[in-house]
Amino acid sequence: MLRSCAARLRTLGALRGPPGGRRLPGREPRPALRSFSSEEVILKDYSVPNPSWNKDLRLLFDQFMEKCEDGSWKRLPSYKRIPAEKIQDFKTHLLDPKLVKEEQLSQTQLFTRSFDDGLGFEYVMFYSDVEKRMVCLFQGGPYLEGPPGFVHGGAIATMIDSTVGMCALMAGGVVVTANLNINYKRPIPLCSVVMINSQLDKVEGRKFFVSCNVQSVDEKTLYSEATSIFIKLNPAKSLT
C-alpha cells in the first residue's frame, strides 16, 4: 500500500512538472494559477474523477452513476468554496449575522478541498432521497497520514462528519453538528478506498439523528461506526 502511495505521488509530481518550478527545454511556461477566489476555481466540480483516483474509486463512481440514471440517486457536486447563495442561507439562520465576517469570506475554502489532487481528501457523495441515505466514496491521500501508513483518525472523523452532515442537510435544510460519536474499529490504509454509508434514523423536532459505518470496498471490513445528532437552525431562535 505504501508503494502504491509513493507511485501515485511520483505520478502526480510528473503531471505538475519538475520541482522548483524549472521549465523543461522546448516547453512554454504555464500561466500562474489564480487565487482560489477566482470564478474558475470556485465553479470547478471536484467530485468527478481525476488522475489520482485509483481503480476502486473509479469503479464505484461508475456504479453509482448508473444508479443515478433512473433518478433514485444523485451525485452531489463539490467545490473549493461554499456557493454564495448557501453562505447567505446559513447566515440568515444565525441569531447574530456578525459572527460571519465578510472580509474573511473571500479568502476561505473548504478544509476537505484544500489539498492538491491525490494528496488529501478525494471523495464523492451520492444521495438517495427515497431512502434518506448518503454514501461517500473516500480515498485518503498521503498527506492525511496519522500512524505510519494509515489515515489519521481526525481525517476519518472529518469525512464522517461531512457525510452525516450532508445527509441531515439534504433531509432537513441548514443544520449544525450537536453530537458526533465515533467508534474506531480498524485503521484505514493510506490511498485505499472506503465507503461511508450514512442513514437518517429519525427526526425529533429540530433534531436529526444520523448513523453511519465506514467499510471496505468489498464490505468485508468494518473500519468505523458513528452516531450523530444535528440541529436544524431556526432564524427565530438562538443556537443555545
N, C-alpha and C positions, 0 to 999 in steps of 0.2 A: 504493500500500500504506500509506503514511504517512497519507494522507487517510482511508483505511478505519479505521486505528487511532484517529485523532483522533475520527472519528464515533462509534466504539464507546465511547470514553471519555466523550463527551458524553451518549450514551445511558445508560451506567451511572451517570453523575452524576445524571441526571434521575430514575433509578429510586431512588437513595439519598436524594434530597431536596436542598434548597437548601444552599449552602455555609454554614459557620459555625453549623450547627445551627438556623438560623432556621425558624420554623414558618409555613407558608403560612396565609393567612386561611381560616377555616372548617374547618381540619383539626385533629384532636386529635393531640397529640404521641405518638410511638411509645414503647412501653416500652423502657427501655435494654436493650441486649443484655447477656446474662450472660457471664461469663468462659468461655473455651473449655474449661474443665474440667467444665462442666455436662453432664449426661447428654444433653440435647437436641442439643448441638453434637457431642458425641462420636459419636452414633449417626447423624448425618446423612451420607448417602452422597453424596460429591462427584463420583462418576464417572458422573453422569447429566446430560443436557442442562440448561443454564441459559441465560438471555437473552444471555450474552456469546458463546456458541458461534456460529461462522459457519456458512454453509450447507454447506461442505465437511465440517466436523466432524460436523454433524448427519446428513449423508447417509451418511458412513462408519459412524457409530454405528448407524444403521438397518440397513445392510448386514450388519454383524457380528452384530447382534441376531438377524437372520434365520438366520445360521449357528448361533446358539445353540439354535434351536428343536429340532434333532434330537439335541442333546447332544454334538456333536462339538467345539464351542467353548463357553466360558463367560466371562461378564463378571465381572471381579474388582471387588468394592466397594472404596471408598476413603474413609477418614475423616481428620479432622484429627489424631487421635491414634491410636497403635497400641493395639488392644484389649488389655485387661488380661491375657487368657489367653496372648496371643502374647508379651507382655512377660515373663511368668513362664516361658514356654517358652524364650525366649532366655537368661534369667538362669540357668536350670538347666544350660545348656550352657557357661557361663563357669566357668573354673577358680576365680575369685575373685568371688562374687556381690557383694562390697562395692564392686566397680567401678561398679555401678549404684546411685546414691544415691537412696534412697526419697523424700527430701524434695524432690527435683527433678522426680520423675516427674509430680507433679500439675500442674506448670507447663509441661510440654512439649507440642509439637505438631510434626507432620511439616513439614519445610522446604518441600516441594513443595505443601503445603496452607496455607501461611502468608500468602497474599495474598487480597485480596477477589476475587470473581468477575470474570474477564476481565482482570485486571491482571498476573497472573503465569503460573503453570503451570495450563493447562487440559488435562486428559488423561483417557483411559480405557484400560484394558488388557483384552485378551481372550487366553485361553489355550486351546490345544489339547493335551490330554494324549496323544492318539494320536501327534501329530506332534512333541510336545515343543517347541512354538513359542509364543512370546509376542509379541503385536502391541500396540504402544502408539500410539494416535492422539493427537497432541500439537499444541496451539495455544499459541504463546508470546506472552504479553501484553506491553504497552508497558513494564512495569517490569522486563523482562528484557533491556533494550537493552544492547548492547555497542558495536560500531561503529554509527554513526548509521543507524537504520532496520533494523538486523539484530539477531538474538538473540545474546546473549553466549555465547561458547564454553563458559564454565563452566556455564551453564544447560543447554546441549545435553548436556554431559558428565553433568550430574545426571540428566537424563532417560534417557540411555543406561544409566548405572549402575543406575538404578531398574528399567529394563526387563529388562536381562540378569540382574540380581539376582533379580527375581521369577521369571524363567524357571528359574534354578537352584534357587530355594527351592521352587517347585512340584514340581520333579523330585526334589529330594533332601532337603528339610527345611531346618533352620536353617543358613544359610551366611553367610560374610563375604567381602568382596572381597579377593583377594590381588593381582590384577593387572588393570589396565584400560588398554588401548592403543587410542587413537583417532586415525584419520586424517581430518582435516577436508578436504573437497573443495571445497565452496562454502558461502557464508554463507546462513543461513535468514532470510528477510524476517520482520519482526515481524508478528504477528497472522495469519500464514499457518498452514496445517495440514500436518504431515508424518506419515509412518508410520514407526515404529521397529520393524523386523522382526528378532526375535531367535530363535535356534535353538540347542538343546543339541546340541553336536557330539560330545562323548564324555565318559566318566567314567573316571577312573583312581583307584581307591581313594576317598579323600575329596575329590579334585579334580574340579570340574565345569568343563568348557570350553564357553563360550558365545560365539557370534559374533553380530553384528548389522549392519544397514545402516539408514541414515536416508534415506528417499526422499520425493519429492513425491507428491501425491495421485494424479497420473496415471502415476506410476512412471517418468517420463522423466528426472527429475533426481536424481542421487545427491549428497546433501549430506555424508554421513559414513559411514565404516565403522569397525568396532571388533571387537576380540577381548578376551576376559576369562577369568580363572581365579577360581573361587570355592572356598573350603574349607568342607567340612561340619564343623560343630562337634561335638566328641565330649566328653560330660560327664567322661569319664575321662582326658582329655588336655588339655594347655595349648594356647594359641593359637600357640605357637612351634614 
